Amino acid sequence: MNLSDVLSLLSGVALFLFGMSLMGDSLKKVAGAKLELILYRLSSTPIKGILLGTGVTAVIQSSSATSVMVVGFVNSGMMKVRQAIGVIMGAIIGTSVTGWVICLSYLNVTGSGVLSLLSTDTLVSVMSIIGIVLYMFSKKASAKHTGGILLGFAVLMFGMNTMSGAVSALRYDENFIAFLTNFSSPLLGILAGALFTSVLQSASAAVGILQALAVTGAIRFDVALPVIMGIAIGAAVPVLFSAIGASTAGKRTALSYLIVDVMGVILFSAVFYTIDYAVVFGFMDMIMTPFRIALLNSLFRIVTVLILMPFIGTLEKLVILTVKDDDEEDVAQIDRLEDRFLAHPAIALEQSRLTINSMSEKVRRNVQDAIGMLGNFSEKMYRNIEKYEDTIDRYEDKLGNYLVRISATVLSEEESKTVGEYLHSITDFERMGDHALNIAQSAREIEEKKVNFSDEGEEELKVLLRAVSEIVNISADAFVKSDLEEAYRIEPLEDTINILCDKLKSHHIVRLRNGQCTLDHGFIFNDLLTDLERISDHCSNIGVAIIENMTQERYAHEYLNQLEKKHTPRFDKYLVEYAEKYGAKE
């Protein structure tokens, strides 16, 4: 091969990889956001997992991509390691589909008339023309993506033809034939295939190149088999890279990909070469064609999975023994926010929602505990509130950064609205946590200074605390359950709390004038009222964000302005209910 042939080979590889990427990405877009949810919901049994892994990998044309996605699911707690192993086994089978697709580029249909239309060149030409028309001129997104599928397939086929043309002269090169003959040692062939694939980061591409070399007629069966086994092992490299920084479960899942492939190669080669030694197979010198390469690749992968499928439980125990538990994972819910999911907004938003749910529960707990400490202070409880406040801050920081990164991806209008709701809500939940800590600090000050409010002031404060406790519960429940009716309750209750706070402030001023309370009492009392009122304000913001996202109310101020100008019947109904419940009639 001269320099021109090398450049042609590299350009063919480039076109092949680009075509495979374009076709896979377009297929995912045609399938929609539901494709990312398939692995999440439908892998309850090993058989289902294998079938799903096979199907999804056949669509996206990359076992590594499927397995990396699965690592993310396990890392976030959405899937167990046992389930993931089944899906990974399916991915190992599914990636062999690409080899059969590539075989189409080697069809050589001669003749005229109808038969000539079946030639590869004709099919690729027709698909590229239809694809570019759909991609460039169609206004529908689904049609554009379909055009992308056709263009990707055409480019892939063209790349394969370019690779085949570049290496066609090698069939007459004695040095090349001698080089390949050295791989007749199975171990050398396995190592070569593993190294080659780890560099390419794609088993499909490695098999495609092997198919292109097979056109030279220099690839025998005894050379192809160990290289194909090595390709299976090398495909684990990008999956192992994906486990960097993952949780213990995520690392175990990534390692399981390597273990499945290595165990498959060891078992398959041990049985095959033992039998060959005993009976001497007559097909070991058989010249391989692209079709035979595809068949051998599929058979090896299917046999590997069939052998190992009954031992999924054993494989799980093996990876658990290999990768020990990490005792430092103290904020497991935050670990849901995987960078891997950013390429799949539907999953990323679902993970964000689950994480905000966890954040809201911690905020609810802190507010209720802080309220409970008023008059019943506990240093242990105060420390717990401080600890959870730090955790809530970490939630807000990680969620904020993650949601901003999601917003930078391609989102539907509904997904964009959801990102906006989540960004507003995490800020409000975090601020509620701050005010809960302020209330706990006021409780400590009351305990240290032995402050006693007047009986009237204490009773009024208890009513306000019950109202604030209720609005926090309603807000958290409305967000977690996406309950629109509960969200509509928040604003009337917030109005009720504002009325109560105004009354308490007025009554407190009167008590100060009458000498029933001191200035020290006044400062603490006013601080408490401020924090409680701010908590209800943030609950109001959360309620408005929920309503905005779930209805046609696009802007928060429009909803609030409507309530200020004219209360709705629903608003008035709840306002009367809470006014009577908490004695807050104006």
MARVEX-54432 format. One record per residue (C-alpha): x, y, z; residue in one letter. Coordinates in steps of 0.5 Angstrom, whole numbers, padded with zeros to 4 digits, always signed. Layout:
N
XYZA
...
// end
This chain:
586
+0000+0000+0000M
+0003+0007-0002N
+0001+0013+0002L
-0005+0015-0003S
-0008+0008-0001D
-0007+0009+0007V
-0010+0016+0006L
-0016+0013+0002S
-0017+0007+0008L
-0017+0013+0013L
-0022+0017+0010S
-0026+0011+0009G
-0026+0009+0016V
-0028+0016+0018A
-0034+0016+0013L
-0036+0009+0016F
-0036+0012+0023L
-0039+0018+0021F
-0045+0015+0017G
-0046+0010+0023M
-0046+0016+0028S
-0051+0020+0024L
-0055+0014+0023M
-0056+0012+0030G
-0057+0019+0032D
-0063+0020+0027S
-0066+0013+0029L
-0066+0015+0036K
-0069+0022+0035K
-0074+0018+0030V
-0076+0014+0036A
-0076+0020+0041G
-0075+0021+0048A
-0078+0014+0050K
-0072+0010+0047L
-0068+0012+0053E
-0074+0010+0058L
-0074+0003+0055I
-0068+0001+0059L
-0070+0004+0065Y
-0077+0001+0065R
-0077-0006+0062L
-0071-0010+0064S
-0074-0013+0070S
-0072-0020+0068T
-0066-0023+0065P
-0069-0025+0059I
-0073-0018+0058K
-0066-0015+0059G
-0062-0019+0054I
-0068-0018+0049L
-0068-0010+0050L
-0061-0010+0050G
-0061-0013+0043T
-0066-0009+0041G
-0064-0002+0043V
-0056-0004+0041T
-0059-0006+0034A
-0062+0001+0033V
-0056+0006+0036I
-0051+0001+0033Q
-0046+0001+0039S
-0046-0004+0045S
-0041+0001+0048S
-0047+0007+0048A
-0052+0002+0051T
-0047+0000+0056S
-0045+0007+0058V
-0052+0009+0059M
-0054+0003+0063V
-0048+0004+0068V
-0051+0011+0068G
-0058+0008+0070F
-0054+0003+0076V
-0050+0009+0078N
-0057+0013+0079S
-0060+0008+0083G
-0065+0007+0077M
-0063-0001+0075M
-0060-0006+0079K
-0053-0009+0077V
-0057-0016+0076R
-0061-0013+0071Q
-0056-0009+0068A
-0052-0015+0066I
-0058-0018+0062G
-0058-0011+0058V
-0051-0012+0057I
-0051-0019+0055M
-0056-0016+0050G
-0052-0011+0047A
-0046-0016+0046I
-0051-0019+0041I
-0054-0013+0038G
-0048-0010+0036T
-0047-0016+0031S
-0053-0013+0027V
-0048-0008+0024T
-0044-0013+0021G
-0050-0015+0017W
-0052-0008+0015V
-0045-0008+0012I
-0045-0014+0008C
-0050-0010+0004L
-0044-0006+0001S
-0041-0012-0002Y
-0047-0015-0005L
-0045-0015-0013N
-0052-0016-0017V
-0050-0016-0024T
-0055-0015-0030G
-0060-0010-0033S
-0067-0008-0032G
-0070-0010-0025V
-0064-0014-0023L
-0059-0008-0024S
-0063-0004-0019L
-0061-0008-0013L
-0054-0007-0014S
-0051-0004-0008T
-0049+0003-0012D
-0056+0004-0014T
-0059+0003-0007L
-0054+0007-0004V
-0055+0013-0010S
-0063+0012-0009V
-0062+0013-0001M
-0057+0018-0001S
-0062+0022-0006I
-0068+0021-0002I
-0064+0022+0004G
-0062+0029+0002I
-0068+0031+0000V
-0072+0030+0006L
-0066+0033+0010Y
-0065+0039+0007M
-0072+0041+0005F
-0077+0038+0009S
-0080+0042+0015K
-0082+0036+0019K
-0077+0034+0024A
-0079+0027+0024S
-0078+0027+0016A
-0071+0031+0017K
-0069+0025+0022H
-0071+0020+0017T
-0067+0023+0012G
-0061+0023+0017G
-0062+0015+0017I
-0062+0015+0010L
-0056+0019+0009L
-0052+0016+0015G
-0053+0009+0012F
-0051+0012+0005A
-0045+0015+0008V
-0043+0008+0012L
-0044+0004+0005M
-0039+0009+0002F
-0034+0009+0007G
-0034+0001+0007M
-0033+0001-0001N
-0027+0006+0000T
-0024+0002+0005M
-0025-0004+0001S
-0022-0001-0005G
-0016+0002-0001A
-0014-0005+0002V
-0016-0009-0005S
-0009-0009-0007A
-0006-0013-0001L
-0009-0019-0003R
-0003-0019-0007Y
+0002-0017-0002D
+0006-0022+0001E
+0009-0018+0007N
+0001-0017+0009F
-0001-0024+0008I
+0005-0026+0012A
+0004-0021+0017F
-0003-0024+0018L
-0001-0031+0018T
+0003-0029+0025N
-0004-0028+0028F
-0006-0036+0027S
-0004-0036+0034S
-0010-0035+0038P
-0007-0031+0044L
-0004-0026+0039L
-0010-0025+0035G
-0014-0024+0041I
-0009-0019+0043L
-0009-0016+0037A
-0017-0015+0036G
-0017-0012+0043A
-0012-0007+0042L
-0015-0005+0035F
-0022-0004+0038T
-0019-0001+0044S
-0016+0005+0040V
-0022+0005+0035L
-0027+0005+0041Q
-0032+0001+0037S
-0033-0006+0036A
-0038-0005+0030S
-0032-0001+0026A
-0027-0006+0028A
-0031-0012+0025V
-0033-0007+0019G
-0025-0006+0018I
-0024-0014+0018L
-0030-0015+0013Q
-0026-0010+0009A
-0020-0014+0009L
-0023-0020+0008A
-0025-0018+0001V
-0017-0019+0000T
-0018-0026+0001G
-0012-0026+0006A
-0016-0027+0012I
-0017-0035+0014R
-0022-0037+0019F
-0016-0039+0024D
-0014-0032+0024V
-0021-0029+0024A
-0024-0032+0030L
-0019-0030+0035P
-0019-0023+0032V
-0027-0023+0033I
-0026-0025+0040M
-0021-0020+0042G
-0025-0015+0039I
-0031-0017+0044A
-0026-0015+0049I
-0023-0009+0047G
-0030-0006+0046A
-0030-0006+0054A
-0025+0000+0054V
-0030+0006+0053P
-0035+0003+0058V
-0029+0002+0063L
-0028+0009+0062F
-0035+0011+0063S
-0034+0008+0070A
-0029+0014+0072I
-0032+0018+0078G
-0038+0013+0078A
-0041+0010+0085S
-0040+0003+0087T
-0046+0000+0083A
-0044+0004+0077G
-0037+0001+0077K
-0039-0006+0078R
-0044-0005+0072T
-0038-0003+0068A
-0033-0008+0070L
-0039-0014+0069S
-0038-0012+0061Y
-0031-0014+0061L
-0032-0020+0065I
-0038-0022+0061V
-0033-0022+0055D
-0027-0024+0058V
-0031-0030+0061M
-0034-0031+0054G
-0027-0031+0050V
-0024-0036+0055I
-0030-0041+0055L
-0031-0041+0048F
-0024-0041+0046S
-0023-0047+0051A
-0028-0051+0048V
-0027-0050+0041F
-0019-0051+0041Y
-0020-0057+0045T
-0025-0060+0040I
-0020-0058+0034D
-0014-0061+0038Y
-0018-0067+0038A
-0021-0068+0032V
-0018-0063+0027V
-0023-0058+0024F
-0023-0058+0016G
-0025-0051+0016F
-0020-0048+0019M
-0016-0046+0013D
-0023-0043+0010M
-0022-0036+0006I
-0027-0031+0010M
-0031-0027+0006T
-0035-0021+0009P
-0041-0025+0010F
-0038-0030+0013R
-0034-0025+0018I
-0041-0023+0020A
-0044-0030+0021L
-0038-0032+0025L
-0038-0025+0029N
-0046-0026+0031S
-0045-0034+0032L
-0039-0032+0037F
-0043-0027+0041R
-0050-0031+0041I
-0046-0037+0044V
-0043-0033+0049T
-0049-0030+0052V
-0053-0037+0052L
-0047-0040+0056I
-0047-0034+0061L
-0054-0033+0061M
-0056-0038+0067P
-0050-0035+0071F
-0052-0028+0071I
-0053-0029+0079G
-0046-0031+0079T
-0043-0026+0075L
-0046-0021+0080E
-0043-0024+0086K
-0036-0024+0082L
-0037-0016+0081V
-0039-0015+0088I
-0033-0019+0091L
-0028-0015+0086T
-0031-0008+0087V
-0032-0007+0095K
-0037-0002+0098D
-0035+0005+0098D
-0037+0008+0105D
-0037+0015+0103E
-0043+0015+0099E
-0047+0019+0104D
-0051+0023+0099V
-0054+0018+0094A
-0060+0022+0092Q
-0055+0027+0089I
-0051+0022+0085D
-0057+0021+0081R
-0055+0027+0077L
-0051+0023+0072E
-0047+0027+0066D
-0048+0021+0062R
-0056+0023+0062F
-0055+0030+0059L
-0055+0027+0052A
-0062+0024+0054H
-0066+0030+0057P
-0072+0026+0058A
-0068+0022+0063I
-0064+0027+0066A
-0070+0031+0067L
-0073+0025+0071E
-0067+0024+0075Q
-0067+0032+0077S
-0075+0031+0079R
-0073+0025+0083L
-0067+0029+0086T
-0071+0035+0088I
-0076+0031+0091N
-0071+0028+0096S
-0069+0035+0097M
-0076+0038+0099S
-0077+0032+0104E
-0070+0034+0107K
-0073+0042+0107V
-0080+0039+0110R
-0076+0035+0115R
-0072+0041+0117N
-0078+0046+0117V
-0082+0042+0122Q
-0076+0040+0126D
-0074+0047+0127A
-0081+0049+0129I
-0082+0043+0134G
-0076+0046+0137M
-0079+0053+0139L
-0081+0051+0147G
-0077+0045+0146N
-0070+0046+0144F
-0065+0040+0143S
-0058+0041+0142E
-0058+0034+0138K
-0064+0037+0134M
-0060+0043+0132Y
-0054+0040+0130R
-0058+0035+0125N
-0062+0041+0122I
-0055+0044+0121E
-0052+0038+0118K
-0059+0037+0113Y
-0058+0045+0111E
-0051+0043+0109D
-0054+0037+0105T
-0059+0042+0102I
-0054+0047+0100D
-0051+0041+0096R
-0057+0039+0093Y
-0058+0046+0090E
-0051+0047+0088D
-0051+0041+0084K
-0058+0041+0081L
-0057+0048+0079G
-0051+0047+0075N
-0054+0040+0072Y
-0061+0044+0070L
-0057+0049+0067V
-0053+0044+0063R
-0060+0041+0061I
-0062+0047+0058S
-0056+0048+0054A
-0059+0042+0050T
-0064+0041+0045V
-0071+0041+0049L
-0078+0041+0047S
-0082+0047+0049E
-0085+0042+0055E
-0078+0040+0057E
-0076+0047+0057S
-0082+0049+0062K
-0080+0044+0066T
-0073+0046+0067V
-0075+0053+0069G
-0080+0050+0074E
-0075+0046+0077Y
-0070+0052+0077L
-0074+0056+0081H
-0077+0051+0086S
-0070+0049+0088I
-0068+0056+0089T
-0074+0057+0094D
-0073+0050+0097F
-0066+0052+0099E
-0068+0059+0102R
-0074+0055+0106M
-0068+0051+0109G
-0064+0057+0110D
-0070+0060+0114H
-0071+0053+0118A
-0064+0054+0120L
-0066+0061+0122N
-0072+0059+0126I
-0067+0054+0130A
-0062+0059+0132Q
-0068+0063+0135S
-0070+0057+0139A
-0063+0056+0141R
-0063+0064+0143E
-0070+0063+0147I
-0067+0057+0151E
-0060+0061+0152E
-0064+0067+0154K
-0070+0064+0158K
-0074+0068+0154V
-0082+0067+0155N
-0087+0070+0151F
-0094+0072+0154S
-0099+0067+0154D
-0103+0071+0148E
-0097+0072+0144G
-0095+0064+0145E
-0102+0062+0143E
-0102+0067+0137E
-0095+0064+0135L
-0098+0057+0136K
-0103+0058+0131V
-0098+0061+0126L
-0094+0055+0126L
-0099+0051+0125R
-0101+0054+0119A
-0094+0055+0116V
-0093+0047+0118S
-0099+0046+0113E
-0097+0050+0107I
-0090+0047+0107V
-0093+0040+0107N
-0098+0042+0102I
-0092+0045+0098S
-0088+0039+0098A
-0093+0034+0097D
-0096+0038+0091A
-0089+0038+0088F
-0087+0031+0089V
-0094+0029+0086K
-0095+0034+0081S
-0102+0035+0084D
-0105+0041+0081L
-0111+0042+0086E
-0106+0042+0092E
-0102+0047+0088A
-0108+0052+0088Y
-0109+0051+0096R
-0102+0055+0097I
-0104+0062+0095E
-0110+0062+0099P
-0106+0059+0105L
-0100+0064+0104E
-0105+0070+0104D
-0108+0067+0111T
-0101+0067+0113I
-0099+0074+0111N
-0106+0076+0115I
-0104+0072+0121L
-0097+0076+0121C
-0099+0083+0120D
-0104+0081+0126K
-0099+0078+0131L
-0094+0084+0129K
-0100+0089+0131S
-0101+0085+0137H
-0094+0085+0139H
-0093+0093+0139I
-0099+0093+0143V
-0096+0089+0148R
-0089+0093+0148L
-0093+0099+0149R
-0097+0096+0155N
-0090+0093+0158G
-0092+0086+0157Q
-0086+0084+0153C
-0079+0087+0153T
-0075+0089+0147L
-0071+0083+0147D
-0077+0079+0146H
-0079+0084+0141G
-0073+0082+0137F
-0073+0075+0137I
-0081+0075+0136F
-0080+0079+0130N
-0074+0075+0127D
-0079+0069+0128L
-0085+0072+0124L
-0080+0075+0119T
-0077+0067+0117D
-0084+0064+0118L
-0087+0069+0113E
-0081+0068+0108R
-0082+0061+0108I
-0090+0062+0106S
-0087+0067+0101D
-0083+0061+0098H
-0088+0056+0098C
-0092+0061+0094S
-0087+0061+0089N
-0087+0054+0088I
-0094+0053+0088G
-0094+0058+0082V
-0089+0055+0079A
-0093+0048+0079I
-0099+0052+0076I
-0095+0055+0071E
-0092+0049+0068N
-0098+0045+0069M
-0103+0050+0066T
-0103+0055+0060Q
-0101+0060+0065E
-0094+0062+0062R
-0092+0067+0067Y
-0092+0068+0075A
-0094+0075+0075H
-0100+0074+0070E
-0103+0069+0075Y
-0102+0073+0081L
-0104+0079+0078N
-0111+0076+0076Q
-0111+0074+0084L
-0110+0081+0086E
-0115+0084+0081K
-0121+0079+0082K
-0120+0073+0086H
-0123+0066+0083T
-0128+0062+0086P
-0123+0057+0088R
-0119+0062+0091F
-0124+0065+0095D
-0127+0058+0097K
-0120+0056+0100Y
-0119+0063+0103L
-0125+0062+0107V
-0123+0055+0109E
-0116+0057+0112Y
-0119+0064+0115A
-0124+0060+0119E
-0119+0055+0121K
-0114+0059+0123Y
-0118+0065+0125G
-0115+0070+0120A
-0121+0074+0118K
-0119+0081+0116E
// end
